[in-house]
Amino acid sequence: MSRFDELVTTVEAYQMRADENYQRIRRLAEDLKDGLCQFMGAKDGVCVHLVPPVGPFKPMTDLTKAFSIPPRGFRPLGPVMFGLAVRVSRGTDWIRLTMSCHKLGDKFTVHIDAGPSYTFKLPLAENDPEEFYQLLFEHIRAQFTEAIDRYDRGSDARTIGFDFSEPEAE
């Protein structure tokens, strides 16, 4: 086997693992999108979308832009980021949670940007996500309640720790 063939074989093995990692994270993100909305009990429509992890976003699921690596082509093997847009009013107000996911041994860790982390055991299908949904809900709610408390105490008026969606065109 030539050195080139050896390199190609190694990169093929790398890409198989990068694809497995991406597919696992994508499944988790899609499950989170559906499960978190159901967990919160919104009765007036969709309340969670997958959105790009950085930059401007609109509250609509777009799987080609929702992840920090491309859905096709050469993918790096490592942590993958994605965004969850969560509706926070009865109207059209959405915030984004940015998450970073990575596998470490037989565990899978999801880190919420500027927030807590949560570790799932693999395979993911054997996990009960209720505890994680509660963690997400409490993190979102705390951002608002802490801002309310700071305002009521007359202390600093720091910005809330989320990106808000672009306003809808009128």
C-alpha positions in Angstrom: 0.0 0.0 0.0 1.4 3.4 -0.9 1.6 6.2 1.6 -1.1 8.0 -0.3 -3.4 5.0 -0.1 -2.6 4.7 3.6 -3.5 8.4 4.1 -6.8 8.0 2.2 -7.7 4.9 4.2 -7.0 6.8 7.5 -9.1 9.8 6.4 -11.9 7.5 5.3 -12.0 6.0 8.8 -11.9 9.6 10.3 -14.8 10.7 8.1 -16.9 7.6 9.1 -16.5 8.7 12.7 -17.2 12.3 11.9 -20.4 11.3 10.1 -21.4 9.1 13.1 -20.8 12.1 15.4 -22.8 14.5 13.2 -25.7 12.1 12.8 -25.8 11.4 16.6 -25.8 15.2 17.3 -28.4 15.9 14.6 -30.8 13.2 16.1 -30.3 14.6 19.5 -31.0 18.2 18.3 -34.1 17.1 16.4 -35.4 15.2 19.5 -34.7 18.2 21.7 -36.6 20.5 19.3 -39.7 18.3 19.5 -39.4 17.2 23.1 -38.7 20.6 24.7 -41.8 22.1 23.1 -43.9 19.2 24.2 -42.3 19.4 27.7 -43.2 23.1 28.0 -46.8 22.4 27.0 -47.4 25.2 24.5 -50.9 24.9 23.3 -50.7 27.6 20.6 -48.3 26.1 18.1 -44.6 25.4 17.7 -42.4 26.8 20.4 -38.9 25.4 19.5 -36.9 25.5 16.2 -33.4 24.4 15.2 -31.5 27.5 14.1 -27.9 28.5 13.3 -25.7 28.6 16.4 -24.4 32.1 15.6 -25.4 35.2 13.7 -28.9 36.5 12.9 -31.7 33.9 12.9 -35.3 33.6 12.1 -37.5 31.2 14.1 -37.7 28.4 11.5 -36.0 25.1 11.4 -33.3 24.9 8.7 -31.2 21.7 9.1 -28.7 22.9 6.5 -27.7 25.9 8.7 -28.6 24.7 12.2 -25.2 23.1 12.9 -21.6 24.4 13.0 -20.5 21.8 10.5 -22.0 21.1 7.1 -24.5 18.3 6.5 -22.5 17.0 3.6 -18.9 17.0 2.5 -15.7 16.9 4.7 -16.6 17.3 8.3 -14.3 17.8 11.3 -14.4 15.3 14.1 -15.1 17.1 17.3 -17.7 19.2 19.1 -20.6 20.4 17.1 -22.7 23.5 17.9 -26.4 24.1 17.1 -29.0 26.6 18.1 -32.4 26.1 19.6 -34.8 29.0 19.1 -37.4 29.0 21.9 -40.6 31.1 21.8 -40.8 33.1 25.0 -44.2 34.9 24.5 -47.6 34.2 23.1 -46.6 36.3 20.1 -43.4 36.1 18.0 -40.6 36.7 20.5 -37.9 34.0 20.2 -34.5 33.6 22.0 -31.7 31.3 20.9 -29.9 28.8 23.1 -26.5 27.8 21.6 -25.3 24.4 22.5 -22.1 22.5 22.0 -22.1 18.7 21.9 -19.2 16.2 22.1 -18.6 12.6 22.8 -16.2 11.5 25.5 -15.9 7.8 25.9 -19.3 6.3 26.4 -20.8 9.6 27.4 -22.2 12.5 25.4 -22.0 16.0 26.9 -24.2 19.0 25.9 -23.0 22.4 27.0 -25.4 25.3 27.0 -23.5 28.5 26.1 -23.2 30.7 29.2 -25.0 28.0 31.1 -24.8 24.5 32.5 -23.7 21.2 30.9 -25.6 17.9 30.9 -24.1 14.4 30.2 -26.0 11.6 28.6 -24.9 8.0 28.5 -24.7 6.3 25.1 -26.7 5.1 23.4 -28.8 8.3 23.5 -32.0 6.3 22.9 -31.7 4.8 26.4 -31.9 8.2 28.2 -34.9 9.9 29.7 -34.6 13.5 28.6 -37.1 15.0 31.1 -34.2 16.0 33.5 -32.5 17.8 30.6 -35.6 19.6 29.5 -36.1 20.8 33.0 -32.5 22.1 33.1 -33.1 23.9 29.8 -36.4 25.4 31.0 -34.8 26.5 34.3 -31.9 28.1 32.5 -34.1 30.1 30.2 -36.4 31.2 33.0 -33.5 32.2 35.3 -32.2 34.6 32.7 -35.5 36.5 32.8 -36.1 36.2 36.6 -32.5 37.4 37.4 -33.0 40.4 35.1 -36.3 41.2 36.8 -34.6 40.9 40.2 -31.7 43.2 39.2 -34.2 45.8 37.8 -36.4 45.6 41.0 -33.3 46.1 43.2 -32.2 49.0 41.1 -28.9 47.3 40.3 -27.1 47.1 37.0 -29.2 46.5 33.9 -27.1 44.0 32.1 -28.4 42.5 29.0 -30.1 39.2 29.0 -28.0 36.3 28.1 -29.7 35.3 24.8 -29.8 36.4 21.2 -33.3 37.4 20.1 -34.7 36.6 16.7 -34.9 39.1 13.9 -38.2 41.0 13.9 -40.8 39.7 11.5 -41.5 41.9 8.5 -44.7 43.7 8.6 
